[in-house]
Amino acid sequence: MTFDALAAILLIPAMSAAILALMPDYRFTAALNVIAALLTFLTALSLFVVEPVSGQYLLVDDLNKVFIVLTTFVGFTTSVFSASYIGHEIATGRLTPAFLRFYHAMYQTLMFAMNLALVANNIGLMWVAVEVATLTTVLMVGIYRTHEALEAAWKYFILGSVGIALALFGTILVYMAARPVIGEGLDAMVWTVLVTRASEFDPALLNVAFVFLLLGYGTKVGLAPLHAWLPDAHAEGPTPISAVLSGLLLNVALYALLRFKMMLAVSVGAIAPGPLMVVMGLISVIFAALMLYRRRDIKRMFAYSSIEHMGIIVFAFGMGGPLANFAGLLHMTMHSLTKSAIFFAVGHIAQVKGTQKIADIGGLTVTNPVLGWGLMLGVVAIAGLPPLGIFMSEFLVVSSTFARAPWLATILVLGILIALGGLFARINVVMFGEPKGVTKPAEASYVPMFTHLALVLMAGVYLPSTLVAGFQNVARLLG
């Protein structure tokens, strides 16, 4: 039964992608996309009920359960948002029925690739899955076929290819380190085997491997200075893809990095991965916080916010320990829910106003109060203000760091405060300035946005004991 559930997580999106590629009707394909995403999410939930059995290729453990459920849930809610969003794009002629078939097929292909990366027990298979997810999003970013969209897609493709090539070289080095101990063949690439024998591997090879893996998968995470593809991809691609990129794909690359971090932690002679992650995390936070003040495009602004928050998450996992790891998991979950909700709002706002330029959007709380106040709540949440969930996770990251390295905590808090100022400086005009642009009502699906925001608010007030216990268990596994 477990294997069936695990297989279904991959087969449902894969089969749906094949069917969606052949179906011409918009309403049917949009509905099928939602149904497929819902079935995948429900199947992911079943993994908490059945006892998972791992093989040479697929694995389910306490760590990837968190990522799988979060990915499939946001994938489902984004598909609901996508149905109304893409309907507007069809009505305005920005997308044709042929492109729509491609869009929905690629959406399910992306879900398949991300799920495969999360359940892969073979480090080579995990690399392939991340590469498929990258190529799929490249194609979706350029779907509008404008000059800017194609440029963003090519930029993403080139930088993503460099990153994935570095990750491939790091994966090969891990195999080379394992081969003298485990022998040639599949066993030298199976993560559950590698992590139990890593203490016997050549530490020098593992050190070099992790540097390449950090740079390679760090490019996918969007860490500065490897982030250059991310703002363009968010700004020029369809907004549902922006939500999936910020809310999910960055997490998948982070998951791959965490798997290798756990392996290095077992090797006594290997370099400590924590300090490298802490440095890259802090650089990302400070850089992105400063860049927020210079943004003129609303989607590009929130792309830099994603870089900042991925920096906080990588910093937390770099610090390590039960509390910091718990805070990193909580922050990752809250960021995925909040940032995707923000993009849900921004997508409909850009459709109503006909622009993404901040200067041309004003007085949203007057012209479109539901979208305006929904976006405002999302910004309050992502800025880390109480009583929302990100405040709780940031507080845990900062407090756990103060106990061990006060000067690092000071730099982190400074970056968070700079980012808070940048966000509110830019969003104030959008929310409360003089009404600008078109004032027609939005034909929007509000349920996904407010569902996410309600969950973030609940997490800031009360965390269920089962969720806390699960996160604490994963935090201990991460070391």
Secondary structure as the mmCIF struct_conf table of DSSP 4:
data_model
#
loop_
_struct_conf.conf_type_id
_struct_conf.id
_struct_conf.beg_label_comp_id
_struct_conf.beg_label_asym_id
_struct_conf.beg_label_seq_id
_struct_conf.end_label_comp_id
_struct_conf.end_label_asym_id
_struct_conf.end_label_seq_id
HELX_RH_AL_P HELX_RH_AL_P1 THR A 2 LEU A 20
TURN_TY1_P TURN_TY1_P1 ALA A 21 LEU A 22
HELX_RH_AL_P HELX_RH_AL_P2 TYR A 26 SER A 46
TURN_TY1_P TURN_TY1_P2 LEU A 47 VAL A 49
BEND BEND1 VAL A 50 VAL A 50
HELX_LH_PP_P HELX_LH_PP_P1 GLU A 51 PRO A 52
BEND BEND2 GLN A 56 TYR A 57
STRN STRN1 LEU A 58 LEU A 58
HELX_RH_AL_P HELX_RH_AL_P3 ASP A 62 ALA A 91
TURN_TY1_P TURN_TY1_P3 THR A 92 GLY A 93
BEND BEND3 ARG A 94 LEU A 95
HELX_RH_AL_P HELX_RH_AL_P4 PRO A 97 VAL A 119
STRN STRN2 ALA A 120 ALA A 120
STRN STRN3 ASN A 122 ASN A 122
HELX_RH_AL_P HELX_RH_AL_P5 ILE A 123 VAL A 141
TURN_TY1_P TURN_TY1_P4 GLY A 142 TYR A 144
HELX_RH_AL_P HELX_RH_AL_P6 HIS A 147 ILE A 182
BEND BEND4 GLU A 184 GLY A 185
HELX_RH_3T_P HELX_RH_3T_P1 LEU A 186 MET A 189
STRN STRN4 VAL A 190 VAL A 190
HELX_RH_AL_P HELX_RH_AL_P7 TRP A 191 ARG A 197
HELX_RH_3T_P HELX_RH_3T_P2 ALA A 198 GLU A 200
BEND BEND5 PHE A 201 PHE A 201
HELX_RH_AL_P HELX_RH_AL_P8 PRO A 203 VAL A 221
TURN_TY1_P TURN_TY1_P5 GLY A 222 GLY A 222
TURN_TY1_P TURN_TY1_P6 ALA A 224 PRO A 225
BEND BEND6 LEU A 226 LEU A 226
TURN_TY1_P TURN_TY1_P7 ALA A 228 ALA A 228
HELX_RH_AL_P HELX_RH_AL_P9 TRP A 229 GLU A 236
BEND BEND7 GLY A 237 GLY A 237
HELX_RH_AL_P HELX_RH_AL_P10 THR A 239 VAL A 244
HELX_RH_PI_P HELX_RH_PI_P1 LEU A 245 LEU A 249
HELX_RH_AL_P HELX_RH_AL_P11 LEU A 250 VAL A 266
TURN_TY1_P TURN_TY1_P8 VAL A 268 GLY A 269
BEND BEND8 ALA A 270 ALA A 270
HELX_LH_PP_P HELX_LH_PP_P2 ILE A 271 ALA A 272
HELX_RH_AL_P HELX_RH_AL_P12 PRO A 273 MET A 291
HELX_RH_3T_P HELX_RH_3T_P3 LEU A 292 ARG A 294
STRN STRN5 ASP A 297 ASP A 297
HELX_RH_AL_P HELX_RH_AL_P13 ILE A 298 MET A 319
BEND BEND9 GLY A 321 GLY A 321
HELX_RH_AL_P HELX_RH_AL_P14 PRO A 322 LYS A 353
TURN_TY1_P TURN_TY1_P9 GLY A 354 GLY A 354
STRN STRN6 LYS A 357 LYS A 357
HELX_RH_3T_P HELX_RH_3T_P4 ILE A 358 ASP A 360
STRN STRN7 GLY A 362 GLY A 362
HELX_RH_AL_P HELX_RH_AL_P15 LEU A 364 THR A 367
BEND BEND10 ASN A 368 ASN A 368
HELX_RH_AL_P HELX_RH_AL_P16 PRO A 369 ILE A 382
TURN_TY1_P TURN_TY1_P10 ALA A 383 GLY A 384
TURN_TY1_P TURN_TY1_P11 PRO A 386 PRO A 387
BEND BEND11 LEU A 388 LEU A 388
HELX_RH_AL_P HELX_RH_AL_P17 GLY A 389 ARG A 404
HELX_RH_AL_P HELX_RH_AL_P18 PRO A 406 PHE A 432
BEND BEND12 GLY A 433 GLY A 433
STRN STRN8 LYS A 436 LYS A 436
BEND BEND13 GLY A 437 GLY A 437
HELX_LH_PP_P HELX_LH_PP_P3 LYS A 440 ALA A 442
HELX_RH_AL_P HELX_RH_AL_P19 VAL A 447 VAL A 461
HELX_RH_AL_P HELX_RH_AL_P20 SER A 465 LEU A 478
#
